[in-house]
């Protein structure tokens, strides 16, 4: 192996995608389940340069002949370069987190910073906060040690912090939806940062957005930034414009990994346009109404007739939760998905939402759809739902002319979103 990543479990790592997109060299993922595996790998030194993730960022330090002073102070190495059999260790997580903060205008000067978690990334983020002028840095743990000054999550709510940093795996895929801190009960927050990058919007980030926190950012930019700075060590050369490289690759990763979600009225063209759009984007097409039918074993009219709309909506939410946390999909949603706010939350965590806007007069009455069986019913539904579609969407895609025009408009909207 020339370049790659070692760690305990690497199943959902984006590092291979990022490095190969960034520099073009082959980058291998090398899971090492046990400490003995990791030690054997490091003793062989059969690599040019590697990144290191959990749980070996401290262990690898034992094998380094030189450790950068910043990495030594943090107590963790995530980048190792092999120079003629001698290993040199660095910490580019520090640079990555510093970039994330700078990119979002986070000002630590004189602020109280609350760091969730006590693992290795705690030390990295606290070092950045301290170096950037934080007045006070507090640590939160599920099992706080009072001797170390650690706070419980209940105590943290009343800490008066302006900046919250999550370094725990809470909310990380596949266990999405988890958050131990009551963000809504913390007035005065200026920024909430999460080092987790999958899903793009973890529960703590969603809560921060809902609470109106000015900055709410997850860890994808940090991941890309640390990779850019690691590549500089790997290749022993600087990028001409590292921030521009970080922006370029971050946008490309988002385009590749995030879901594209289509919402809109029944018969607005979500399935037809969705399939064409999925092919253009290289994403898996999935119809959430079809998934409800598959899971239940009955058609939608049969579910409505037997159990009513509320029961169908519960089943719809179950399937939304099942698929929305995944990635690289084109999700075509049922027309009423926006009637439950929790569905939009689920879709937002790892997706971009497009409202396929078709005029009322072009929509179809009936067609086996229980709630649009007459012209009056369709008009009432349109009046009720259109504001909900507009509120939920990241962009509006008109479907007033041809399917090809709508697909092209959707592609243009996505270009604007991902390149912004």
DRENLUM-540079 format. One record per residue (C-alpha): chain; y negated, z negated, x negated; residue in one letter. Coordinates in steps of 0.25 Angstrom, whole numbers. Example, Ala and Ser with C-alpha at 12.3 -4.5 7.8 and 13.67 -1.06 7.14 Angstrom:
<recs>
rec chain A north 18 up -31 east -49 resn A;
rec chain A north 4 up -29 east -55 resn S;
</recs>
This chain:
<recs>
rec chain A north 0 up 0 east 0 resn X;
rec chain A north -14 up 4 east -5 resn X;
rec chain A north -23 up -2 east 5 resn X;
rec chain A north -20 up -11 east 17 resn X;
rec chain A north -20 up -24 east 25 resn X;
rec chain A north -11 up -36 east 24 resn X;
rec chain A north -9 up -47 east 34 resn X;
rec chain A north 1 up -54 east 42 resn X;
rec chain A north 0 up -45 east 55 resn X;
rec chain A north -8 up -32 east 55 resn X;
rec chain A north -3 up -25 east 68 resn X;
rec chain A north -17 up -23 east 74 resn X;
rec chain A north -26 up -22 east 61 resn X;
rec chain A north -36 up -11 east 61 resn X;
rec chain A north -37 up -11 east 46 resn X;
rec chain A north -29 up 1 east 43 resn X;
rec chain A north -37 up 9 east 53 resn X;
rec chain A north -50 up 4 east 47 resn X;
rec chain A north -47 up 6 east 32 resn X;
rec chain A north -40 up 20 east 34 resn X;
rec chain A north -52 up 25 east 42 resn X;
rec chain A north -62 up 19 east 32 resn X;
rec chain A north -56 up 24 east 19 resn X;
rec chain A north -44 up 33 east 22 resn X;
rec chain A north -34 up 26 east 13 resn X;
rec chain A north -21 up 21 east 19 resn X;
rec chain A north -22 up 7 east 23 resn X;
rec chain A north -9 up -1 east 27 resn X;
rec chain A north -7 up -13 east 35 resn X;
rec chain A north 3 up -22 east 29 resn X;
rec chain A north 7 up -34 east 37 resn X;
rec chain A north 13 up -46 east 29 resn X;
rec chain A north 19 up -56 east 39 resn X;
rec chain A north 21 up -67 east 29 resn X;
rec chain A north 14 up -74 east 17 resn X;
rec chain A north 26 up -70 east 9 resn X;
rec chain A north 24 up -55 east 13 resn X;
rec chain A north 9 up -56 east 9 resn X;
rec chain A north 12 up -62 east -4 resn X;
rec chain A north 22 up -52 east -8 resn X;
rec chain A north 13 up -41 east -4 resn X;
rec chain A north 1 up -47 east -12 resn X;
rec chain A north 10 up -49 east -24 resn X;
rec chain A north 14 up -35 east -25 resn X;
rec chain A north 0 up -30 east -24 resn X;
rec chain A north 4 up -16 east -20 resn X;
rec chain A north -9 up -12 east -14 resn X;
rec chain A north -23 up -7 east -18 resn X;
rec chain A north -31 up -16 east -8 resn X;
rec chain A north -28 up -23 east 4 resn X;
rec chain A north -34 up -31 east 16 resn X;
rec chain A north -29 up -44 east 20 resn X;
rec chain A north -29 up -50 east 33 resn X;
rec chain A north -23 up -63 east 40 resn X;
rec chain A north -16 up -71 east 35 resn X;
rec chain A north -17 up -67 east 20 resn X;
rec chain A north -32 up -67 east 17 resn X;
rec chain A north -30 up -80 east 9 resn X;
rec chain A north -16 up -78 east 3 resn X;
rec chain A north -21 up -65 east -3 resn X;
rec chain A north -31 up -73 east -11 resn X;
rec chain A north -20 up -78 east -20 resn X;
rec chain A north -17 up -65 east -25 resn X;
rec chain A north -31 up -60 east -28 resn X;
rec chain A north -35 up -60 east -43 resn X;
rec chain A north -50 up -59 east -38 resn X;
rec chain A north -56 up -64 east -25 resn X;
rec chain A north -70 up -61 east -21 resn X;
rec chain A north -78 up -73 east -20 resn X;
rec chain A north -82 up -71 east -5 resn X;
rec chain A north -67 up -70 east -2 resn X;
rec chain A north -64 up -82 east -10 resn X;
rec chain A north -74 up -90 east -3 resn X;
rec chain A north -69 up -86 east 11 resn X;
rec chain A north -55 up -88 east 6 resn X;
rec chain A north -49 up -75 east 11 resn X;
rec chain A north -47 up -61 east 5 resn X;
rec chain A north -45 up -49 east 14 resn X;
rec chain A north -46 up -38 east 4 resn X;
rec chain A north -38 up -36 east -9 resn X;
rec chain A north -39 up -26 east -19 resn X;
rec chain A north -29 up -23 east -30 resn X;
rec chain A north -35 up -20 east -43 resn X;
rec chain A north -23 up -18 east -53 resn X;
rec chain A north -15 up -29 east -47 resn X;
rec chain A north -26 up -39 east -46 resn X;
rec chain A north -30 up -42 east -32 resn X;
rec chain A north -45 up -44 east -28 resn X;
rec chain A north -48 up -50 east -15 resn X;
rec chain A north -60 up -49 east -6 resn X;
rec chain A north -65 up -53 east 8 resn X;
rec chain A north -70 up -41 east 16 resn X;
rec chain A north -69 up -49 east 29 resn X;
rec chain A north -82 up -56 east 25 resn X;
rec chain A north -89 up -43 east 23 resn X;
rec chain A north -83 up -38 east 36 resn X;
rec chain A north -88 up -50 east 45 resn X;
rec chain A north -102 up -49 east 38 resn X;
rec chain A north -103 up -34 east 42 resn X;
rec chain A north -99 up -38 east 57 resn X;
rec chain A north -110 up -48 east 57 resn X;
rec chain A north -120 up -39 east 51 resn X;
rec chain A north -116 up -27 east 60 resn X;
rec chain A north -119 up -36 east 72 resn X;
rec chain A north -131 up -43 east 67 resn X;
rec chain A north -125 up -57 east 67 resn X;
rec chain A north -135 up -66 east 60 resn X;
rec chain A north -129 up -79 east 54 resn X;
rec chain A north -142 up -85 east 49 resn X;
rec chain A north -143 up -99 east 54 resn X;
rec chain A north -132 up -97 east 64 resn X;
rec chain A north -121 up -106 east 68 resn X;
rec chain A north -108 up -99 east 67 resn X;
rec chain A north -95 up -102 east 74 resn X;
rec chain A north -82 up -97 east 68 resn X;
rec chain A north -70 up -97 east 77 resn X;
rec chain A north -57 up -99 east 68 resn X;
rec chain A north -54 up -105 east 55 resn X;
rec chain A north -46 up -94 east 48 resn X;
rec chain A north -49 up -85 east 36 resn X;
rec chain A north -59 up -77 east 44 resn X;
rec chain A north -67 up -89 east 47 resn X;
rec chain A north -70 up -91 east 32 resn X;
rec chain A north -75 up -76 east 31 resn X;
rec chain A north -84 up -76 east 44 resn X;
rec chain A north -90 up -90 east 40 resn X;
rec chain A north -93 up -85 east 26 resn X;
rec chain A north -101 up -73 east 32 resn X;
rec chain A north -108 up -83 east 42 resn X;
rec chain A north -111 up -92 east 31 resn X;
rec chain A north -116 up -81 east 21 resn X;
rec chain A north -125 up -75 east 32 resn X;
rec chain A north -132 up -89 east 34 resn X;
rec chain A north -125 up -96 east 46 resn X;
rec chain A north -130 up -110 east 48 resn X;
rec chain A north -117 up -116 east 53 resn X;
rec chain A north -103 up -111 east 53 resn X;
rec chain A north -93 up -118 east 63 resn X;
rec chain A north -78 up -116 east 64 resn X;
rec chain A north -70 up -116 east 77 resn X;
rec chain A north -56 up -118 east 78 resn X;
rec chain A north -45 up -120 east 89 resn X;
rec chain A north -41 up -133 east 81 resn X;
rec chain A north -54 up -137 east 75 resn X;
rec chain A north -53 up -146 east 63 resn X;
rec chain A north -65 up -156 east 64 resn X;
rec chain A north -65 up -159 east 49 resn X;
rec chain A north -68 up -145 east 46 resn X;
rec chain A north -79 up -145 east 57 resn X;
rec chain A north -72 up -135 east 66 resn X;
rec chain A north -75 up -134 east 80 resn X;
rec chain A north -66 up -132 east 93 resn X;
rec chain A north -69 up -120 east 102 resn X;
rec chain A north -75 up -130 east 112 resn X;
rec chain A north -85 up -136 east 102 resn X;
rec chain A north -88 up -122 east 96 resn X;
rec chain A north -95 up -118 east 110 resn X;
rec chain A north -105 up -129 east 107 resn X;
rec chain A north -108 up -125 east 92 resn X;
rec chain A north -121 up -118 east 94 resn X;
rec chain A north -115 up -106 east 86 resn X;
rec chain A north -123 up -93 east 86 resn X;
rec chain A north -112 up -85 east 80 resn X;
rec chain A north -97 up -85 east 83 resn X;
rec chain A north -86 up -79 east 74 resn X;
rec chain A north -72 up -78 east 79 resn X;
rec chain A north -62 up -78 east 67 resn X;
rec chain A north -49 up -81 east 76 resn X;
rec chain A north -39 up -72 east 82 resn X;
rec chain A north -43 up -76 east 96 resn X;
rec chain A north -45 up -63 east 105 resn X;
rec chain A north -38 up -54 east 95 resn X;
rec chain A north -28 up -43 east 99 resn X;
rec chain A north -18 up -45 east 106 resn X;
rec chain A north -23 up -59 east 111 resn X;
rec chain A north -36 up -54 east 116 resn X;
rec chain A north -45 up -62 east 126 resn X;
rec chain A north -45 up -75 east 118 resn X;
rec chain A north -57 up -83 east 114 resn X;
rec chain A north -58 up -98 east 112 resn X;
rec chain A north -73 up -99 east 111 resn X;
rec chain A north -82 up -100 east 124 resn X;
rec chain A north -93 up -90 east 120 resn X;
rec chain A north -100 up -90 east 133 resn X;
rec chain A north -103 up -105 east 131 resn X;
rec chain A north -110 up -103 east 118 resn X;
rec chain A north -124 up -99 east 120 resn X;
rec chain A north -132 up -93 east 109 resn X;
rec chain A north -122 up -85 east 102 resn X;
rec chain A north -127 up -74 east 94 resn X;
rec chain A north -114 up -68 east 89 resn X;
rec chain A north -99 up -68 east 91 resn X;
rec chain A north -91 up -61 east 81 resn X;
rec chain A north -75 up -60 east 81 resn X;
rec chain A north -67 up -55 east 69 resn X;
rec chain A north -56 up -50 east 78 resn X;
rec chain A north -57 up -35 east 80 resn X;
rec chain A north -46 up -32 east 90 resn X;
rec chain A north -49 up -32 east 101 resn X;
rec chain A north -63 up -27 east 98 resn X;
rec chain A north -69 up -37 east 108 resn X;
rec chain A north -62 up -50 east 108 resn X;
rec chain A north -63 up -61 east 118 resn X;
rec chain A north -74 up -68 east 111 resn X;
rec chain A north -82 up -55 east 109 resn X;
rec chain A north -81 up -52 east 124 resn X;
rec chain A north -86 up -66 east 127 resn X;
rec chain A north -97 up -65 east 117 resn X;
rec chain A north -101 up -52 east 124 resn X;
rec chain A north -101 up -58 east 138 resn X;
rec chain A north -109 up -70 east 133 resn X;
rec chain A north -120 up -60 east 128 resn X;
rec chain A north -118 up -64 east 113 resn X;
rec chain A north -127 up -54 east 105 resn X;
rec chain A north -116 up -51 east 95 resn X;
rec chain A north -101 up -50 east 98 resn X;
rec chain A north -93 up -43 east 88 resn X;
rec chain A north -78 up -42 east 85 resn X;
rec chain A north -72 up -40 east 71 resn X;
rec chain A north -69 up -25 east 70 resn X;
rec chain A north -82 up -22 east 62 resn X;
rec chain A north -78 up -34 east 53 resn X;
rec chain A north -64 up -28 east 51 resn X;
rec chain A north -70 up -14 east 48 resn X;
rec chain A north -80 up -20 east 39 resn X;
rec chain A north -70 up -28 east 31 resn X;
rec chain A north -62 up -16 east 29 resn X;
rec chain A north -73 up -7 east 24 resn X;
rec chain A north -77 up -18 east 14 resn X;
rec chain A north -62 up -20 east 10 resn X;
rec chain A north -61 up -4 east 8 resn X;
rec chain A north -73 up -6 east -2 resn X;
rec chain A north -64 up -15 east -10 resn X;
rec chain A north -52 up -7 east -8 resn X;
rec chain A north -59 up 6 east -14 resn X;
rec chain A north -68 up -1 east -23 resn X;
rec chain A north -80 up 6 east -17 resn X;
rec chain A north -91 up 4 east -7 resn X;
rec chain A north -94 up 12 east 6 resn X;
rec chain A north -107 up 18 east 6 resn X;
rec chain A north -110 up 12 east 19 resn X;
rec chain A north -100 up 1 east 23 resn X;
rec chain A north -107 up -3 east 36 resn X;
rec chain A north -106 up 12 east 40 resn X;
rec chain A north -92 up 12 east 37 resn X;
rec chain A north -89 up 0 east 45 resn X;
rec chain A north -96 up 5 east 57 resn X;
rec chain A north -89 up 19 east 56 resn X;
rec chain A north -75 up 13 east 55 resn X;
rec chain A north -78 up 2 east 66 resn X;
rec chain A north -82 up 13 east 76 resn X;
rec chain A north -70 up 21 east 72 resn X;
rec chain A north -60 up 9 east 74 resn X;
rec chain A north -67 up 5 east 87 resn X;
rec chain A north -65 up 20 east 92 resn X;
rec chain A north -50 up 20 east 88 resn X;
rec chain A north -46 up 6 east 93 resn X;
rec chain A north -54 up 3 east 105 resn X;
rec chain A north -50 up 6 east 119 resn X;
rec chain A north -58 up 16 east 127 resn X;
rec chain A north -58 up 11 east 142 resn X;
rec chain A north -62 up 20 east 154 resn X;
rec chain A north -67 up 14 east 166 resn X;
rec chain A north -72 up 21 east 179 resn X;
rec chain A north -69 up 24 east 193 resn X;
rec chain A north -56 up 28 east 198 resn X;
rec chain A north -55 up 43 east 197 resn X;
rec chain A north -66 up 43 east 186 resn X;
rec chain A north -57 up 50 east 176 resn X;
rec chain A north -53 up 39 east 167 resn X;
rec chain A north -38 up 43 east 166 resn X;
rec chain A north -41 up 58 east 163 resn X;
rec chain A north -53 up 56 east 154 resn X;
rec chain A north -46 up 44 east 148 resn X;
rec chain A north -34 up 52 east 143 resn X;
rec chain A north -42 up 62 east 137 resn X;
rec chain A north -51 up 52 east 130 resn X;
rec chain A north -39 up 44 east 125 resn X;
rec chain A north -34 up 57 east 119 resn X;
rec chain A north -47 up 60 east 112 resn X;
rec chain A north -48 up 45 east 107 resn X;
rec chain A north -33 up 44 east 103 resn X;
rec chain A north -31 up 32 east 112 resn X;
rec chain A north -20 up 28 east 121 resn X;
rec chain A north -24 up 31 east 136 resn X;
rec chain A north -20 up 20 east 146 resn X;
rec chain A north -23 up 19 east 161 resn X;
rec chain A north -25 up 4 east 165 resn X;
rec chain A north -21 up 8 east 180 resn X;
rec chain A north -8 up 14 east 175 resn X;
rec chain A north -5 up 2 east 167 resn X;
rec chain A north -7 up -7 east 179 resn X;
rec chain A north 3 up 2 east 187 resn X;
rec chain A north 13 up 2 east 175 resn X;
rec chain A north 12 up -14 east 174 resn X;
rec chain A north 13 up -16 east 189 resn X;
rec chain A north 23 up -5 east 194 resn X;
rec chain A north 14 up -1 east 206 resn X;
rec chain A north 3 up 9 east 208 resn X;
rec chain A north -11 up 4 east 209 resn X;
rec chain A north -12 up 7 east 224 resn X;
rec chain A north 1 up -1 east 226 resn X;
rec chain A north -4 up -13 east 218 resn X;
rec chain A north -17 up -13 east 227 resn X;
rec chain A north -9 up -12 east 240 resn X;
rec chain A north 1 up -23 east 236 resn X;
rec chain A north -9 up -33 east 229 resn X;
rec chain A north -23 up -28 east 230 resn X;
rec chain A north -34 up -25 east 220 resn X;
rec chain A north -35 up -39 east 214 resn X;
rec chain A north -20 up -38 east 209 resn X;
rec chain A north -23 up -24 east 204 resn X;
rec chain A north -35 up -29 east 196 resn X;
rec chain A north -27 up -40 east 190 resn X;
rec chain A north -16 up -30 east 185 resn X;
rec chain A north -27 up -21 east 180 resn X;
rec chain A north -33 up -32 east 172 resn X;
rec chain A north -19 up -35 east 166 resn X;
rec chain A north -18 up -21 east 161 resn X;
rec chain A north -32 up -21 east 156 resn X;
rec chain A north -29 up -33 east 148 resn X;
rec chain A north -16 up -27 east 142 resn X;
rec chain A north -22 up -14 east 137 resn X;
rec chain A north -37 up -17 east 134 resn X;
rec chain A north -34 up -26 east 122 resn X;
rec chain A north -27 up -14 east 115 resn X;
rec chain A north -34 up -3 east 108 resn X;
rec chain A north -34 up 12 east 106 resn X;
rec chain A north -33 up 15 east 121 resn X;
rec chain A north -40 up 23 east 132 resn X;
rec chain A north -40 up 14 east 144 resn X;
rec chain A north -42 up 20 east 158 resn X;
rec chain A north -45 up 9 east 168 resn X;
rec chain A north -44 up 8 east 182 resn X;
rec chain A north -57 up 9 east 190 resn X;
rec chain A north -57 up -5 east 194 resn X;
rec chain A north -55 up -11 east 180 resn X;
rec chain A north -70 up -15 east 180 resn X;
rec chain A north -69 up -24 east 192 resn X;
rec chain A north -63 up -35 east 183 resn X;
rec chain A north -73 up -39 east 172 resn X;
rec chain A north -61 up -44 east 164 resn X;
rec chain A north -55 up -30 east 163 resn X;
rec chain A north -68 up -25 east 156 resn X;
rec chain A north -67 up -37 east 146 resn X;
rec chain A north -53 up -33 east 143 resn X;
rec chain A north -57 up -18 east 141 resn X;
rec chain A north -69 up -22 east 132 resn X;
rec chain A north -61 up -30 east 122 resn X;
rec chain A north -55 up -17 east 115 resn X;
rec chain A north -62 up -5 east 122 resn X;
rec chain A north -73 up 3 east 125 resn X;
rec chain A north -76 up 6 east 140 resn X;
rec chain A north -80 up 19 east 146 resn X;
rec chain A north -84 up 21 east 161 resn X;
rec chain A north -80 up 34 east 166 resn X;
rec chain A north -91 up 37 east 176 resn X;
rec chain A north -87 up 47 east 186 resn X;
rec chain A north -96 up 50 east 198 resn X;
rec chain A north -92 up 44 east 212 resn X;
rec chain A north -91 up 58 east 218 resn X;
rec chain A north -81 up 62 east 208 resn X;
rec chain A north -72 up 51 east 210 resn X;
rec chain A north -59 up 52 east 218 resn X;
rec chain A north -56 up 44 east 231 resn X;
rec chain A north -42 up 39 east 233 resn X;
rec chain A north -32 up 44 east 223 resn X;
rec chain A north -23 up 32 east 224 resn X;
rec chain A north -34 up 22 east 221 resn X;
rec chain A north -34 up 11 east 230 resn X;
rec chain A north -49 up 7 east 229 resn X;
rec chain A north -55 up 21 east 230 resn X;
rec chain A north -48 up 27 east 243 resn X;
rec chain A north -61 up 32 east 250 resn X;
rec chain A north -74 up 37 east 246 resn X;
rec chain A north -81 up 25 east 251 resn X;
rec chain A north -72 up 16 east 243 resn X;
rec chain A north -74 up 24 east 230 resn X;
rec chain A north -89 up 24 east 232 resn X;
rec chain A north -89 up 9 east 233 resn X;
rec chain A north -80 up 7 east 221 resn X;
rec chain A north -89 up 16 east 213 resn X;
rec chain A north -101 up 8 east 217 resn X;
rec chain A north -94 up -5 east 213 resn X;
rec chain A north -88 up -1 east 200 resn X;
rec chain A north -98 up 8 east 193 resn X;
rec chain A north -107 up -3 east 189 resn X;
rec chain A north -94 up -10 east 183 resn X;
rec chain A north -90 up 2 east 175 resn X;
rec chain A north -104 up 3 east 169 resn X;
rec chain A north -104 up -11 east 166 resn X;
rec chain A north -91 up -11 east 159 resn X;
rec chain A north -92 up 2 east 151 resn X;
rec chain A north -97 up 4 east 137 resn X;
rec chain A north -100 up 19 east 141 resn X;
rec chain A north -101 up 27 east 153 resn X;
rec chain A north -93 up 41 east 153 resn X;
rec chain A north -98 up 51 east 164 resn X;
rec chain A north -86 up 58 east 170 resn X;
rec chain A north -95 up 68 east 179 resn X;
rec chain A north -90 up 82 east 174 resn X;
rec chain A north -77 up 85 east 166 resn X;
rec chain A north -67 up 76 east 160 resn X;
rec chain A north -70 up 82 east 146 resn X;
rec chain A north -85 up 78 east 148 resn X;
rec chain A north -80 up 64 east 151 resn X;
rec chain A north -71 up 63 east 139 resn X;
rec chain A north -82 up 68 east 130 resn X;
rec chain A north -92 up 58 east 136 resn X;
rec chain A north -82 up 47 east 134 resn X;
rec chain A north -80 up 51 east 119 resn X;
rec chain A north -95 up 51 east 117 resn X;
rec chain A north -96 up 37 east 124 resn X;
rec chain A north -86 up 32 east 114 resn X;
rec chain A north -93 up 38 east 102 resn X;
rec chain A north -105 up 31 east 106 resn X;
rec chain A north -98 up 18 east 108 resn X;
rec chain A north -90 up 18 east 95 resn X;
rec chain A north -101 up 23 east 86 resn X;
rec chain A north -111 up 14 east 91 resn X;
</recs>
